[in-house]
Amino acid sequence: MSDRKKALLELISFSKPVDVLANNIKQFDWDPDGVSVPMGVEHLCGVLLRYVGGESTAQDVEDWANLVEGREDIDFESSHAAVLDECLYELANPDLTSALSVQRACELIQLLNRD
């Protein structure tokens, strides 16, 4: 497995602190060079569940979403691409949308699982 793919998998699963993920992913440019990873509903729900459980802060989630949003080397699960994109936009831009709260995180989890 390439270093890029490993870093992307760690990013979508939020398996390390956001500052470590940011440092790992910054070493690669935006051009995917044919390397991409699939991101599904389970990844985003996992991030939101960790927030609801108090394992991460709203700022952690916002920073994570900003790292993920718009990357050409992360492919959204096709059947959920629109809702994943909308949720990531909301999480990455709380000043333009709404601040993340436990209630909103639960609503997003329900939306992701319903779609």
N, C-alpha and C positions, 0 to 999 in steps of 0.2 A: 504494500500500500504506500502510495506516495505521501510525502510530508504534507502537501496541500490537502489531499483527501482526508488525512488524519485530522488536520486542523479544522477542516470544514465539518467533519462528523462531531468533533468535540464542540464546535460552535453550535450546531443545530440542536444538540442534546444538552447544551448549557452545563457541561460536565466539569467545568473549572470556573474559578472566579472570573468575572467579566473582564477585569484588567488583564488577566493572563490570556484569555481568549482574544482580546483585542491585540495584544502584542504578537500572538502567534499568527493571526490572520493578516496583520499589517505587512508581513514579509512577502506577501504575494500580491501581484497587481490584479486589477479587476478583470483582465482577460483570462477566461477560464482555461485556455489551452487544452480543451477537450476533457478536462476534469470537472465533474460536477457530482453533487450528492442529492438524493431525493429527500425532501422535507415533507412530512405528513402532519396530519392533525395531532397525532400522538406527541410529536415534539413540542408543539405550541401548548397543548394541554398540560404537558409535563412541566413546562416553565411556569404556567399559571398556577398549577397545583402547588408548586414549591413556594410561590408567592403567598398563596392562601394559607399554607402551612407555616409561614413565618421564616422560611429558609432563605428568602431573598427579599429585597426591598423593591419598592416601586421604581426607584432610580436604577437598580440593577436590571430590572426588566426593560426599562426604557433604553438603557445603554446596550443591552443585548439585542433588542429589536432594531436599533440603529445599525448594529453590526451586520444583521441578517438582511434587512430591507434593501432591495434593489440589487442584490448580488446576482450576477449572471451565472455563477457557479453553484447556485442552490436552486434546484428545480422543485417547485411545489407539486405535490400530488395533484394530478390533473383534475380529478373529480372534486377537489376542494380548493383549487387554485384561487378562485375569487375570494372566498371567505378567509383563507390564509392571508392573502394580500391585504384585505380590508383590516383584519385584526392586527397585523404587523404595523400597518400605517397608524392605526389608533395608538398602539403601544409605543411606537417610536416618536409620536407627536402629541403628547398630552396637552401641550399648550394650545394646539389647534383643535383637538378633539375633546377628550375628557380625561381627568386625572384617574389613574388606576386606583381602585379600591377593591377590597375583598368582594363586595357585592358585584362590582363590574367584572372582576375576574371570573366569578361564578357564572355570570351571564354569558361571557365570552366562551367559557367551557361548554355551556349548554348549546350555544349557537354552533360551535365547532362540531359537537357530537350529533347535532340535529341535521346539519347540512348534508 
